[in-house]
Amino acid sequence: MDLSQILLDWYRNNQRDLPWRRTNDPYAIWLSEVILQQTRVEQGMPYWLRFIEDFPTVTDLANADEREVLRLWQGLGYYSRARNLHAAAKIVRDEYNGNFPNQYEQIRALKGIGDYTAAAISSFAFNLPHAVVDGNVYRFLSRIFAINTPIDSTNGKKEFFVLANELLDKSNPGTFNQSLMEFGAMQCKPSNPDCSVCPFNQYCQSFATNTVSEYPVKAKKTKTRNRYFDFIILSDEKNTLLQKREEKDIWQGLYQFPVIESEKKNKTKFELNKSEVTKHLKTDSYKIVKSSAIVKHILSHQIIYAKFWWINMDSISTIKDPNLIKVPWSQLSDYGMPQLIVKYLENEG
């Protein structure tokens, strides 16, 4: 089986026309790889286009304010990706004079870049012989060779890394890697792949044994944590209050309404303690206008149950909590906020 030639032939006829494939600019390629982590191409494309438009070079990104970077990222989730992207851009600006490094080890050393992303940039931008191993590659290789080693184990990661590098077409690593990833994304899909038209079906060991759906093998099941947030929307006619999430937790660096996190459930009207509201202000004159139904928001390893409390006051000009900032309602969109809050406000619209 000439795996490389079969892949390249398939890719030539089936590849998607994506803008980051029309360039060898490592910055544009890096940006696409970071955006597309845990994100579908259809969802990530508008973000890539906006970032390229607002920050055409890595130096432009490095010089940007973090708030603007996070605002552009709003809706993609996994906000640590955006913070790492921004930090790495500053390193390229400061240590490489704005020229993206062209060696695998230097690329791998940048903030937020792991083995896969370093291999992708190295091969796509500089045609260096480093194999990419992402979810699509794990799935394809585990199925075609019926590999039972769990992909989320130490041994599994080593085994697939070695195999991918053995199979790599070192004369054309960039296109080979692209074809392998594209094949996994479009043909050897996670669910219900059409194996009848697969060019590898006569070689695929899992197809021969009717076990395609059993691959790749995973060892762990991720535990999900439930969290209960009550957001307090303090408002007068023109302004509201926001706080920036500084702790190392979900949504770090984004803005939110003041929040009360509870252990087991969201609060009822009778449980919303007056002191929890007025601790932010120098007044206890307020009125609870309404509260929302509980909104369920699913993250990768957490489920957020959120409730929004609308509280009106004559004026919020006297703020007691130094972590709060007064923001005109008309300027709220200038602040990057978790998608949970954005969607809620849009629905309230």
C-alpha positions in Angstrom: 0.0 0.0 0.0 1.4 3.4 -1.0 -0.4 5.3 1.7 1.2 8.6 0.8 0.2 8.5 -2.9 -3.3 7.4 -2.1 -3.7 10.3 0.4 -2.2 12.9 -1.9 -4.4 11.7 -4.8 -7.5 11.9 -2.6 -6.5 15.4 -1.3 -5.9 16.8 -4.8 -9.5 16.0 -5.6 -11.3 16.6 -2.3 -9.5 19.4 -0.4 -11.4 22.3 0.9 -10.4 25.8 -0.4 -9.3 27.4 2.9 -7.5 30.8 3.0 -4.7 29.7 5.3 -3.8 27.0 2.8 -3.1 29.7 0.1 -0.2 31.1 2.0 3.0 29.9 3.7 2.9 32.8 6.1 3.6 31.1 9.5 1.6 33.8 11.4 -1.5 33.2 9.3 -1.1 29.4 9.6 -0.4 29.6 13.4 -3.5 31.7 13.8 -5.7 29.2 12.0 -4.3 26.3 14.0 -5.0 28.0 17.3 -8.5 29.1 16.3 -9.4 25.6 15.0 -8.5 23.8 18.2 -11.8 22.5 19.5 -13.6 24.5 16.8 -15.2 23.6 13.5 -13.8 25.2 10.3 -17.2 26.8 9.6 -17.3 28.4 13.0 -13.6 29.4 13.1 -13.4 30.9 9.6 -15.0 34.3 10.5 -12.7 34.7 13.5 -9.6 34.0 11.4 -10.7 36.6 8.8 -11.4 39.2 11.5 -8.1 38.6 13.2 -6.2 38.9 9.9 -8.0 42.1 9.1 -7.5 43.7 12.5 -4.0 42.3 13.1 -2.4 41.7 9.7 1.0 40.8 11.2 2.2 39.1 14.3 3.6 42.5 15.5 0.1 44.0 15.1 -1.3 41.3 17.3 1.5 41.8 19.9 0.9 45.5 20.0 -2.9 45.1 20.6 -4.6 45.5 24.0 -5.5 42.2 25.6 -9.1 43.4 26.0 -9.4 43.9 22.2 -7.9 40.4 21.6 -10.4 38.8 24.0 -13.3 40.8 22.5 -12.5 39.5 19.0 -12.2 36.0 20.4 -15.6 36.2 22.1 -17.7 33.2 21.4 -14.9 30.8 20.6 -14.4 29.6 24.1 -11.2 28.2 25.6 -10.0 31.8 26.2 -6.6 30.6 27.4 -5.9 30.1 23.7 -6.3 33.8 23.0 -4.2 34.8 26.0 -1.4 32.4 24.9 -1.7 33.6 21.3 -1.2 37.2 22.5 1.7 36.3 24.8 3.5 34.3 22.1 3.1 37.2 19.6 4.9 39.5 22.1 7.7 37.0 22.3 8.0 36.9 18.5 8.0 40.7 18.4 10.5 41.2 21.2 12.9 38.2 20.7 12.7 37.7 17.0 12.2 41.3 15.8 8.7 40.4 14.6 10.0 37.5 12.3 8.3 34.3 13.1 10.9 31.6 14.0 11.5 29.0 11.3 12.9 26.1 13.4 10.7 23.5 15.1 12.3 23.8 18.5 12.0 27.6 18.5 8.3 27.4 17.5 7.6 24.7 20.1 9.0 26.9 22.8 6.5 29.7 22.2 3.7 30.2 24.7 0.7 27.8 24.1 2.3 25.9 21.3 2.5 22.1 21.7 3.9 19.3 19.6 1.0 19.2 17.2 0.9 23.0 16.5 4.7 23.2 16.2 4.7 20.4 13.7 1.8 22.0 11.7 3.5 25.4 11.4 6.9 23.8 10.7 5.6 21.6 7.9 3.0 23.9 6.4 5.1 27.1 6.4 8.6 25.8 6.1 8.1 22.3 4.7 10.1 20.8 7.6 9.7 17.0 8.1 7.6 16.9 11.3 4.4 14.7 11.4 1.2 16.2 12.8 -0.8 14.1 15.2 -4.2 15.5 15.9 -7.6 13.9 16.5 -8.1 13.3 12.8 -4.8 11.6 12.5 -5.4 9.5 15.7 -8.7 8.3 14.3 -7.4 7.4 10.8 -4.3 5.6 12.0 -6.1 3.7 14.7 -8.7 2.5 12.3 -6.6 1.5 9.4 -4.1 -0.4 11.6 -6.6 -1.5 14.3 -4.5 0.0 17.1 -6.0 -0.8 20.5 -3.6 1.3 22.5 -5.6 4.2 24.1 -4.8 7.5 22.4 -5.0 9.3 25.7 -2.4 7.2 27.4 1.3 7.9 27.5 2.1 4.8 25.5 -0.5 5.6 23.0 0.8 9.1 22.4 4.3 7.7 21.9 3.1 4.9 19.6 1.1 7.2 17.3 3.8 9.8 17.2 6.4 7.2 16.1 4.0 5.7 13.5 3.0 9.1 12.1 6.7 10.0 11.6 7.5 6.7 10.0 4.6 7.2 7.5 5.5 10.9 6.8 6.4 11.7 3.2 9.6 13.6 4.0 9.9 14.9 0.5 6.6 16.7 0.8 5.7 16.9 4.5 3.5 19.9 4.4 1.0 18.6 1.8 1.2 15.1 3.2 0.2 16.4 6.7 -2.6 18.5 5.2 -3.9 15.5 3.3 -3.8 13.3 6.3 -5.7 15.8 8.5 -8.2 16.6 5.8 -8.9 12.9 5.1 -9.7 12.4 8.8 -11.9 15.4 8.9 -13.9 14.7 5.7 -13.7 11.0 4.9 -12.7 9.1 8.1 -15.2 11.0 10.2 -15.9 10.3 13.9 -19.4 9.0 13.2 -20.9 7.1 10.3 -18.0 7.4 7.9 -18.9 6.2 4.4 -16.4 3.3 4.2 -17.8 2.1 0.9 -16.1 4.9 -1.0 -13.0 5.1 1.1 -9.8 4.6 -1.0 -8.3 2.6 1.9 -11.2 0.2 2.5 -9.2 -2.8 1.0 -6.3 -2.1 3.4 -8.3 -0.9 6.6 -8.1 -3.6 9.3 -11.0 -2.2 11.3 -13.2 -2.1 8.2 -12.3 -5.7 7.5 -13.5 -6.7 11.0 -16.5 -4.4 11.1 -15.1 -2.5 14.1 -14.6 1.0 12.7 -16.9 2.5 15.3 -14.7 1.1 18.1 -11.7 3.3 17.1 -9.9 5.2 18.4 -9.7 3.7 21.8 -9.8 6.0 24.9 -8.8 5.1 28.4 -10.3 7.9 30.4 -13.7 9.4 30.8 -13.6 13.0 31.8 -15.5 13.9 34.9 -18.0 16.8 34.6 -18.3 19.4 37.3 -21.6 21.3 38.0 -21.4 25.0 39.0 -24.1 27.4 40.0 -23.8 31.1 39.1 -26.2 33.9 40.0 -25.3 37.0 38.0 -26.4 40.3 39.6 -27.2 42.9 36.9 -27.0 46.2 38.8 -28.4 49.0 36.6 -29.6 52.5 36.5 -31.1 54.1 33.4 -27.7 54.5 31.6 -25.1 52.3 33.3 -24.4 48.9 34.7 -21.5 47.3 36.6 -18.9 44.8 35.3 -16.0 43.0 36.9 -13.0 41.4 35.2 -12.4 37.7 35.9 -8.8 37.7 37.1 -8.5 34.3 38.8 -7.1 31.2 36.9 -10.5 29.8 36.1 -12.9 29.7 33.1 -13.2 33.0 31.3 -10.0 34.5 32.7 -9.6 38.1 31.4 -13.2 38.5 30.3 -15.8 40.8 31.9 -19.0 39.7 33.7 -21.7 41.0 35.9 -21.0 40.6 39.6 -21.6 36.9 40.4 -22.5 34.8 43.4 -21.3 31.1 43.1 -23.2 28.6 45.2 -22.4 25.0 46.1 -25.5 23.1 45.1 -28.2 25.3 43.5 -29.1 28.7 42.2 -30.8 31.1 44.6 -34.4 31.9 44.9 -35.7 35.4 45.5 -35.9 34.7 49.3 -32.3 33.4 49.3 -30.8 36.4 47.5 -29.2 38.0 50.5 -29.3 41.8 50.7 -25.7 42.0 51.9 -24.6 40.1 48.8 -26.1 42.8 46.6 -25.2 45.9 48.6 -21.6 44.9 49.3 -20.8 46.4 45.8 -22.4 49.8 46.5 -22.6 52.5 49.1 -26.4 52.3 49.2 -29.0 49.7 50.1 -31.7 51.3 48.0 -32.5 48.9 45.2 -35.3 46.9 43.6 -35.2 43.4 42.2 -37.0 43.8 38.9 -36.9 40.3 37.6 -34.9 37.1 37.5 -34.4 34.8 34.6 -35.0 31.1 34.3 -32.0 28.9 34.9 -29.7 28.9 31.8 -27.7 25.7 31.2 -24.3 26.3 29.6 -22.1 23.3 28.7 -18.3 23.6 28.7 -15.8 20.8 28.0 -15.5 19.6 31.6 -18.1 21.8 33.4 -21.8 22.5 33.2 -22.8 26.0 34.3 -26.3 26.7 35.7 -26.8 30.4 35.5 -29.5 32.7 36.7 -29.6 36.5 36.0 -31.0 38.9 38.5 -32.0 42.4 37.2 -31.7 45.0 40.0 -32.6 48.6 39.4 -31.4 51.6 41.4 -31.7 55.4 41.0 -27.9 55.7 40.5 -24.9 53.5 40.7 -22.5 56.3 40.8 -21.2 55.4 44.2 -19.3 52.1 43.9 -17.9 50.5 47.0 -16.3 47.4 45.4 -13.0 48.5 43.8 -13.1 45.5 41.4 -16.2 46.9 39.7 -16.3 49.3 36.8 -19.2 51.4 35.7 -20.0 50.8 32.0 -22.6 52.6 29.9 -25.1 50.2 28.4 -24.3 51.7 25.0 -20.6 50.6 25.4 -21.2 47.1 26.7 -20.2 45.5 23.4 -16.7 46.9 23.8 -16.0 44.5 26.6 -15.3 40.8 25.9 -17.8 38.7 27.9 -18.5 35.0 28.2 -20.8 33.7 25.5 -23.2 32.6 28.1 -23.8 36.3 29.1 -23.7 37.5 25.5 -26.4 35.1 24.4 -28.6 35.9 27.4 -28.5 39.6 26.7 -29.2 39.0 23.0 -32.3 37.0 23.9 -33.4 39.7 26.3 -32.7 42.2 23.5 
